[in-house]
């Protein structure tokens, strides 16, 4: 039974390593998705800020005219 026990232990270890690697990969993927979403939110906010600033500048020029 020693060989069977060794084989079982090896299979269990391999299964744990595969599971750990899968979890690490899914975590890394989730982190990357979050990063991309955050970058998109920042770009959207910057574009909105620039739009408001341009609109306000145009309104001010119209008042001064």
C-alpha positions as CSV (number, residue, x, y, z in Angstrom):
1,X,0.0,0.0,0.0
2,X,3.0,2.3,0.2
3,X,3.0,3.0,-3.5
4,X,-0.7,3.7,-3.5
5,X,-0.4,6.1,-0.6
6,X,2.5,7.9,-2.3
7,X,0.5,8.2,-5.6
8,X,-2.5,9.5,-3.7
9,X,-0.4,12.0,-1.8
10,X,1.2,13.1,-5.1
11,X,-2.2,13.5,-6.8
12,X,-3.5,15.5,-3.8
13,X,-0.5,17.8,-3.9
14,X,-0.8,18.3,-7.6
15,X,-4.5,19.1,-7.2
16,X,-3.8,21.6,-4.5
17,X,-1.1,23.3,-6.7
18,X,-3.5,23.5,-9.7
19,X,-6.3,24.9,-7.5
20,X,-3.9,27.5,-6.0
21,X,-2.6,28.5,-9.5
22,X,-6.2,28.8,-10.8
23,X,-7.1,31.0,-7.9
24,X,-4.0,33.2,-8.4
25,X,-4.8,33.5,-12.1
26,X,-8.5,34.5,-11.5
27,X,-7.4,37.0,-8.9
28,X,-4.9,38.5,-11.2
29,X,-7.5,38.7,-14.0
30,X,-10.0,40.3,-11.6
31,X,-7.4,42.9,-10.5
32,X,-6.6,43.7,-14.2
33,X,-10.3,44.2,-14.9
34,X,-10.6,46.5,-11.9
35,X,-7.6,48.5,-13.1
36,X,-9.0,48.9,-16.6
37,X,-12.4,50.0,-15.2
38,X,-10.7,52.5,-12.9
39,X,-8.6,53.9,-15.8
40,X,-11.8,54.3,-17.9
41,X,-13.5,56.1,-15.0
42,X,-10.6,58.5,-14.6
43,X,-10.6,59.2,-18.4
44,X,-14.3,59.8,-18.3
45,X,-14.1,62.2,-15.4
46,X,-11.2,64.1,-17.0
47,X,-13.2,64.4,-20.2
48,X,-16.2,65.7,-18.3
49,X,-14.0,68.2,-16.4
50,X,-12.5,69.5,-19.6
51,X,-16.0,69.8,-21.2
52,X,-17.3,71.8,-18.3
53,X,-14.3,74.0,-18.2
54,X,-14.6,74.7,-22.0
55,X,-18.3,75.4,-21.6
56,X,-17.6,77.8,-18.7
57,X,-14.9,79.5,-20.7
58,X,-17.2,80.0,-23.7
59,X,-20.0,81.4,-21.4
60,X,-17.5,83.8,-19.8
61,X,-16.4,85.0,-23.3
62,X,-20.0,85.5,-24.3
63,X,-20.7,87.6,-21.2
64,X,-17.6,89.7,-21.8
65,X,-18.6,90.4,-25.4
